[in-house]
Amino acid sequence: MPNMEEKVQVVSEIKEKFEQASGIILADYRGLTVAQVTQLRTEMRQAGVEYRVLKNSLVQRAANEVGVEGLESYLKGPTAFAFSADPVAPAKVIMEFVKANKLKTLKIKAGVLDGKVIGAEGVKALAELPSREVLLSMVVRAMQGPLTGMANVLQGPIRKMAYALEEVRKLKEAQ
């Protein structure tokens, strides 16, 4: 059993993770085999997500210190936590892992998105968002559309002038 000093240090580490992470997912991992947990940890690591099993009471204490409210009801039973700077990454990795392995046992309990607790449905909706790169390309495309249109509109009079000058040249040559 860890002594009080060790618990304070663990709470401090968890608190730091809460402050640094934009996205945190809480999942019930009961029923997973050791091989599945190892595979999940590997996939999480590759996506830049830290996956840990932590004591619920220590997480609750850290959440209270950081000001995250509404987590108490989700901190029951075995809980794994996925911390990431990218709010979508942990949700995507878990949902893809569940689909790829056809799991019924790994269940998302909740998530914390920029300090606000969201339910399992909110986490699933997050997982369905396109990746950051895709979203950025969509924004760039949306911004380019009007600019391209404006460039075409501005080129119109110049094009008409060029056509007119070409016609004048042809007329003069014909004389």
N, C-alpha and C positions, 0 to 999 in steps of 0.2 A: 504493500500500500504506500503510495507516494506521500511524503510528508508535506506539511503546509507550504514550505518554501518552494518545493517542486511544483505544487499546484499553482502557486502565484506566478511562477515562471511560465508554465503552460498557458495560463490565462493571458499573460502578457503576449505570448507568441500568437495565440488565437486572435487577440484584440488587434495586433499588428496586421494579421491576414485580413481581418474584416475591413480595416482601414485602407489597405492596398488593393483589395479585390473589387472589381466592378460587378462581377457576377459570382454568386455562390449558390451551389445546388446542394440540397439535402436529399439523400436517397436511403432507402431501406434495402440493404444488400443481402438480407437473409435468403438462403437457398442457393447462392452462387457457389460454385466449386472453387477450389484454390486456383486451378488453371484459368477459370473465367475471371477471377479477381486480378490475377497477374496480367492477363491480357488487357483488361480494362485499365489497369494502372499504366501499362505501356502506352495504350492509345491516348490516355489523358496526358501523359508526359510529352508525347509527340505533338500534342495540340497546345502545349504550354500551360496545362492545367495541373494544379497540385491536388492530389486525391488522398485524403486521410480519414481514418476512423478516429473520432475523438469522443471523449466523455461528454455526454449531454449537459451535465451540470456545469462543467467548466466552460462549455460553449455558451450556455445561457448567461453565465457571469460575465464573459467577455462581451457578448452582445449587449447586455445592459450597460456596461461601461462605455461602449461605443455609441449607444443611443438607438440601437436597432430594436424596435418593439414588435410584438406579435409572433415571436418565434417559439414561445413556450409550448404551444399546442403541438408543434411538430417535433419537439425534442423528446420523443418517447420511443423506447426500444432501440435496437442497434441502428446507428445512423452514420453514414459515410458523408463526408463533406468534400466538395470539389470547388477549389478557389481559383479564380482566373481574372486577369486584367481585362480580358475580352469577355463582355457579359454574355455573349452567345455561345462561345466555345464549349463550356462544360455541358450545357443543355444539349447541344448538337452531338457531342461525343457520346453521352449517355443514351440519347434516343437512338442514334445509329447503332450503338452496341446492342441495345435491346432488340431492334429490328433484325440485325444481322444474325444474332444468336437465338432469335425467336424465344426470348425470355418472358416468363410471366412473373418471375420472382423479384427481379430488380424493379423497385417502384420509387418513383420520384415523390418525395414528401412535399417539398416546397423549394423556394429559392429566395435569394436576397439580391435585388437589382439596385445598385447604387444606394444602398442603405434602407431600401423599402422591401418588406416581405411580400412575396407573390406566391400564390397557390400553385399546385401541380399543373393546372390547366394553363396558367400563365407561363410556366417553364416550358410546357409543350409548344405553346405558341412561339416562344423565343427560338426553340429548336428549329422551327419551320422557316424562320427568317433566312434570307440569302446570306452568304458570307459577307464579311466586311468589304472585301475586294469587289464583289459583285455589286453591293450597294453603292460603293464609291463610283464604279464605272457607270451605274445607272444615273447618278447625280451628274457626272461629267457629260453623259449623253444628253440629259435633259437641259443642261446649260448650253451645249453646243447647238442644239436645234434652233433656238431663236437667233443665235449669232450667224449661223449658216443662212437662215432665211433673210436676215437683215443684209448680209453681204450680197445675196442674190438680188434683193430689191435695189440696193445701191448700185449694183452693176448694170441694172436695166437701162437707165438713161445713157450710160457710157456705151453700152452695146448698141442702142438705137442710134446714137451719134455716129458710131463706127459704120453702121449699115447705111446711114444717110450719106456719109462721106464717100463710101464705096460707090453708091449710086451716082453721086456727083462726078466721081472719077470716070465711071463708065460713060456717062453722058458726054463729058468733055472729050473722051477718046473717040466717041462715035461721031463727033462733029468734024 
